[in-house]
């Protein structure tokens, strides 16, 4: 669409209108018909039709109409018709509309005057505007503010025309006088905008003349003032101090929009602690006072940015930020916790933990549907605090252990993992945790949580009383033996013949499904759907004897049965060490063997729908053999090596976290040849404390290299793309800047001919989720001169896009013949939108199972080492390897690793690399990419295919 339109007109595109029909309707006296005809004429014009015969009809029959809608459509029509010929001269018939516009500007109705003034703002032809200037200036004194505010904008648009300064020489002075006497806030805002745009010195002078009354000005004017301050301070950093005082005074404005803008401006202009503290306080007030969740999320983003650059100030605000947890929205709560966890210090950790404990208790009493998910977030936050500051663990661990029986499996699992880590890192809490765990074990209803709790019991029950309590607790939860009788087996066989009767009444159902293993490969396993269950009716006798372990095992969960077997075996082995009486040890061994045999019998019977799986059978059998024949080597493996593996895992995790912190801390020091002022030697005369702070902070930033440059010059050169050839009459190259949501093309166009190029236009088009923002403009290029043209392109998703187009121009020797130069394509790289990120192993598997788009790329590379190929893929795709280095050690000919990245649009990219070294030394295998959207999966696959060989 080549024509632009500043208004939207609703139009039914059922049947195209004919010019003759429109003409007849315009010549009639029916106003409604005229309105419809004008709309049709405008739509035809916008769609590329010229219909020149309508112009005279409109001048004769539409111009005299007094109807407001007709007049509004007339102005819209006049805006979009061609007012100049092919040489840029104004058409002679345009003189006819000048008189009408003058009459409108002197019309008794203020609406007609106002819309006509708004129309003049969009006129670029000085010949049409010039005779109307006296009428425009008269409207500055009109009684109605609607007319005055549009008159100011009209003056500004005339002044900004190429010859505008000659047409309205004294415009800035006129507007300054108007501003002094004007009372309407919108008119004052427009007047100040005119001074800000066209006469900045006058705007600054007016600002300081009326500095005491700024707080009483309207919201719109205050926003323009902040824009002026930002512009002035960027141009002249030496005068920041006095402007910052104005911003701080505006922090007391009644408008929340102004307050937010003030805080953003303060942070962008100053690093003085006073200014940053004021901005942080403002954000915290907005966080609590605003009810809109979107506003809260935006404010939290700003606080997150402050945390990165001014952490020491944000540490003071941590309790204020925590108050945002009162919002029921989970996204707000998640962001709040993420910010707070990075601001915890030994001074504030106790307060933070106390607040988190209160929130955990609230989730227990409330009926909100998202309480389980929120509780999980709180448990993870408390876990993080306890790992950083082990001394606070004692205050929370017992409270959290009450949630081991939570119906939300993910939340209960997080508590179990937290307890497992704390009992290892805090030896003083071991006895109390074990005692509490044994007391509450019967409440646990989830198989996974039971497995984790059993491992803790098996590893950390050390004393005689603890070991005996552990064995008796497990026996109690398993209930009376055997698990079934011969008569029940016969009943089960009968019931299996009639499918209508159910053998097990339980909400935990055994099923077979493909799953993703830790290395990313697929496998089929018998899985138990983890929901809160009811006791199975299969078991007869006293229901009081039915425990959680019995219910789960009777539902077919033999993996849990194998864990029970291992735990009981460890406890018996430890009992041999701490129990002096051999009789008691033999008695306990016999009881455990009876339990293991009963589980094997249950697994091989026809009572359950699925028999025991081979892995669990082998594990339980191994435990039985071990109990019958124990040796020192085996005892050492079971009682020491297992826990040592867990200790190594924690140490490895700690090491990775430490390395990440070190990597973040590695920033450049001082920039060479930078001027450093010694503020102790500065004159303090006339400087406020805030101005002094600001200068000191700037000096400190310069000294420590915190002033970030735009990037290395070599990187800039990499982003310059040649668009035309050296032999073309017009040479063009583009510097591509990729921001988060838009791409800026800075195109340099050079006229290499001896002729003047007229109507030169850079025409661009896009493929993919890219969208051009602006209409291309026409330029005139003198011989051997150059022009900088900017083009903005919006990006809506992470996808490889292509920008293509051409340069079109006319020469002065042949105006009617347009020359076209086709430009080289610009490919937008997906890597500009992807950044490495971390996610937990459980979250990775969950997303892998949920995401529907998978792209499978076969490995085809000249690289012969597995780790070298993995590092090459990580570097090429800008992703993070989630598989720990310890898991990648050794030479076995196989390698499997998980990679993860996140896009700026919040999209997740999951990659699983599975490779094998062949006998001939070459690597084979597959790289699987999964994502929620198709674009990122395909684009990442193309990138890997292009880069994987190792040559590039």
GISUL-V215278 format. One line per field, one symbol per residue. burial: + if it has 24 or more other ideal C-beta (glycine too) atoms within 12 Angstrom, else -. A space follows every 10 residues. Layout:
burial = ???
This chain:
burial = --------+- +-----+--- -++-++---- --++++++++ ++++++---- +--++-+++- +++-+----+ ++++++++++ +++------+ ---+--++-+ ++-++-+--+ -+++++++++ ++++++++++ +++-+++-++ -+-+++++++ ++++++++++ +--+--++-- ++-+++-++- -+-+++++++ +++++++++- -+++-++--- ---++-++++ ++++++++++ -++------+ ++++++++++ +-+-++-+++ ++++++++++ ++++++++++ ++++++++-+ ----++++++ ++++-++-++ +-++++++++ ++-++-+-++ ++++++++++ ++++---++- +++-+++-++ --++------ ++++++++++ ++++++++++ -+++++++++ ++++++++++ ++++++++++ ++++++--++ --++++++-+ ++++++++++ ++++++++++ ++---+++++ +++++-+++- ++++---+-- -+-------- --++-+-+++ -----+--++ +----+++-+ -++-++-++- -----+++++ ++++++++++ ++++++++++ ++++++--+- ----+--++- ++++++++++ +++++-++++ -++--++-++ +-++-++--+ -------++- -++--+---+ --+------- ---------- ---------- ---------+ +++++++++- ++----+--- --------+- +-++---+++ ++++++++-- -+++++++++ +-+-+-++++ ++++-+-+++ -+---+-++- +-----+-++ +++-+-++++ +-++++++++ +-------+- +-+--+++++ +++++-++-- +--++-++-- +-+++-+-+- +-+--++-++ -+++-+++++ ++++--++-- ---+++++++ +++++-++++ +++++-+--- --++++++++ +++-++++++ ++++++++-- --
